[in-house]
Amino acid sequence: MEDALRAVAEGNPLADLIELRVDYLRNAELEKLLKAGERPLIVTNRRKAEGGRYRGDEKKRLAILRQAVDLGAAFVDVEIRTERSSLRELINNKNGTRMILSSHDFQRTRSGGELRKLLDRMMRQGADVAKIATFARSWDDNLKVLALIPYARKRGQAIVTFCMGEKGKMSRIFSPLMGAAWTYASLSRKQASAPGQLTVKEMREIWERLE
């Protein structure tokens, strides 16, 4: 908790949003963490199957996300592969919290058609923000995910999408410039939560050069 609170304090002047990765904490004191944030906060309790560290009971995992809603978190991130009735319950009782329905594929990037079908499913489920992260095995994979941005925007859907891995870095940089709601960056390389994630400093330096 002490490390998490320090990280939130460090992120406050640097970020537009701060993601709280509750799955990294043994005993997360959500109320304390949410009060420490001066920016809108995303509460994520990522399960192991999608690259997270949570290995406990699924009901307890979702209970933490419901607690985040009750405490007024700006965003809650929940995987689209969550059991359907539990997902529905969370969305139907979100109050003022915005729901990020997410999907993470650490093996590959599927075809453009499959990705659009996944996005359509997220939209039908009521995503406030659809998040699709895939692993880039080739440079072309970046183009597949970036093509989702105009597809989503034409339908009035907020989206966050990028490729993970070394070959996916360009999509992390360009996605917000193309209209994605945001991208993710770490405070330091040691604190990266996914392969290929750039630091806040690196991201800002690149954007400044592009302007």
C-alpha positions in Angstrom: 0.0 0.0 0.0 2.8 2.4 0.8 4.4 1.8 -2.6 1.0 2.2 -4.3 0.3 5.5 -2.5 3.7 6.8 -3.5 3.1 5.8 -7.1 -0.2 7.6 -7.1 1.4 10.7 -5.7 4.1 10.6 -8.3 1.6 10.1 -11.1 -0.7 12.9 -10.1 1.3 15.7 -11.9 2.2 13.5 -14.9 -0.9 11.7 -16.0 -4.4 12.5 -17.2 -5.6 9.3 -15.7 -4.1 6.9 -13.2 -4.7 3.1 -13.3 -4.8 1.3 -9.9 -3.7 -2.3 -10.5 -5.3 -3.8 -7.4 -4.1 -7.3 -8.5 -0.6 -6.2 -7.5 -1.7 -5.6 -3.9 -2.3 -8.2 -1.2 -4.7 -6.0 0.8 -5.8 -3.0 -1.2 -7.3 -0.2 0.8 -9.4 1.2 -2.1 -10.9 4.1 -0.2 -7.4 5.4 0.7 -6.1 4.9 -2.8 -9.0 6.7 -4.4 -8.7 9.7 -2.1 -5.0 9.9 -2.9 -5.7 10.4 -6.6 -5.9 13.9 -7.9 -6.7 12.6 -11.4 -9.6 10.3 -12.5 -8.8 6.7 -11.5 -9.2 3.4 -13.3 -9.6 0.5 -10.9 -8.4 -2.8 -12.4 -8.2 -6.2 -10.8 -6.7 -8.2 -13.6 -7.0 -12.0 -13.5 -4.0 -14.2 -14.4 -5.5 -15.4 -17.6 -5.3 -11.9 -19.1 -1.8 -11.0 -17.8 -2.7 -10.0 -14.3 -1.6 -11.3 -10.9 -5.0 -12.1 -9.3 -5.2 -15.8 -8.6 -8.0 -15.9 -6.0 -11.7 -16.5 -6.0 -13.6 -14.9 -8.9 -16.4 -13.7 -6.7 -13.9 -11.9 -4.5 -12.2 -10.4 -7.5 -15.5 -8.9 -8.8 -16.5 -7.8 -5.3 -13.4 -5.5 -5.3 -14.6 -3.9 -8.5 -18.1 -3.5 -7.1 -16.5 -1.8 -4.1 -14.7 0.6 -6.5 -18.1 1.5 -8.0 -19.6 2.1 -4.6 -16.7 4.4 -3.7 -17.2 6.4 -6.9 -14.2 5.4 -9.0 -14.2 7.2 -12.4 -13.5 4.0 -14.3 -13.6 0.2 -13.6 -11.9 -2.2 -16.0 -13.5 -5.6 -16.3 -12.6 -8.3 -18.9 -15.2 -9.1 -21.6 -14.6 -12.8 -20.9 -16.0 -12.4 -17.4 -18.9 -14.7 -16.7 -21.9 -13.1 -18.4 -24.3 -12.7 -15.5 -21.6 -11.2 -13.3 -20.6 -8.9 -16.1 -24.2 -7.8 -16.6 -24.7 -7.2 -12.8 -21.6 -5.0 -12.7 -22.7 -2.9 -15.7 -26.3 -2.6 -14.6 -25.2 -1.2 -11.2 -22.3 1.0 -12.3 -23.9 4.3 -11.0 -21.7 7.1 -12.2 -18.7 4.9 -12.9 -17.7 4.3 -16.5 -17.1 0.7 -17.5 -14.1 -0.3 -19.5 -14.7 -3.7 -21.1 -11.3 -5.1 -22.0 -9.7 -7.9 -23.9 -6.0 -8.9 -23.8 -4.3 -11.4 -26.2 -0.6 -12.0 -25.2 -0.1 -14.4 -28.1 -1.1 -12.7 -31.3 -3.2 -10.2 -33.2 -6.3 -11.7 -34.8 -7.6 -10.6 -38.2 -9.3 -7.2 -38.7 -12.7 -8.9 -39.1 -12.3 -10.9 -35.8 -11.2 -7.7 -34.0 -14.3 -5.8 -35.3 -16.5 -8.6 -34.1 -14.9 -8.4 -30.6 -15.5 -4.7 -30.6 -19.1 -5.1 -31.7 -19.6 -7.6 -28.8 -18.2 -5.0 -26.3 -20.6 -2.4 -27.7 -23.6 -4.7 -27.3 -22.6 -5.4 -23.7 -22.7 -1.7 -23.0 -19.0 -0.7 -22.8 -18.5 3.0 -22.0 -14.9 2.4 -23.2 -13.8 -0.7 -25.2 -10.2 -1.7 -24.6 -8.5 -4.2 -27.0 -4.9 -5.0 -26.5 -3.1 -7.7 -28.6 0.4 -8.9 -29.2 2.3 -7.7 -32.3 4.1 -10.5 -34.1 4.6 -8.2 -37.2 4.5 -4.5 -37.9 1.3 -5.0 -39.8 -0.5 -6.0 -36.6 -0.3 -2.4 -35.5 -2.4 -1.4 -38.5 -5.1 -3.9 -37.6 -5.7 -2.4 -34.2 -5.3 1.2 -35.3 -8.0 0.5 -37.9 -10.4 -0.1 -35.0 -10.3 3.5 -34.0 -12.2 5.1 -36.9 -14.5 2.0 -36.9 -15.4 2.7 -33.3 -15.6 6.5 -33.6 -18.1 6.2 -36.5 -20.3 4.3 -34.1 -19.9 6.8 -31.2 -17.8 4.3 -29.2 -14.9 5.3 -27.1 -12.0 3.0 -27.6 -8.5 2.2 -26.3 -6.5 -0.1 -28.5 -2.9 -0.9 -29.1 -0.4 -3.8 -29.6 1.9 -5.1 -26.9 5.4 -6.3 -27.4 8.4 -4.5 -29.0 6.8 -4.4 -32.4 3.7 -2.9 -30.9 5.2 0.3 -29.5 4.2 2.4 -32.5 0.5 1.7 -31.9 0.8 2.8 -28.2 2.2 6.1 -29.5 -0.1 6.8 -32.4 -3.5 5.5 -31.1 -4.4 8.6 -29.1 -3.2 10.8 -31.9 -5.7 8.9 -34.1 -8.6 9.4 -31.7 -8.3 6.6 -29.1 -9.5 7.8 -25.6 -6.0 7.3 -24.1 -2.9 5.1 -24.0 -1.0 3.6 -21.1 2.5 4.4 -19.9 4.4 3.4 -16.8 6.2 5.6 -14.3 9.4 3.7 -14.9 10.5 0.7 -16.9 10.5 -1.4 -13.7 6.9 -0.6 -13.1 5.7 -1.5 -16.6 2.6 -3.8 -16.4 2.7 -5.1 -20.0 5.4 -5.9 -22.6 6.4 -3.0 -24.8 5.0 -0.4 -22.4 6.8 3.0 -22.6 7.4 5.3 -19.7 5.6 8.6 -19.2 8.8 10.4 -19.9 9.5 8.5 -23.1 5.9 9.0 -24.4 6.0 12.7 -23.7 9.3 13.2 -25.4 8.1 11.3 -28.6 4.9 13.3 -28.7 6.8 16.6 -28.4 9.0 15.6 -31.4 5.9 14.8 -33.4 4.2 18.1 -32.8 
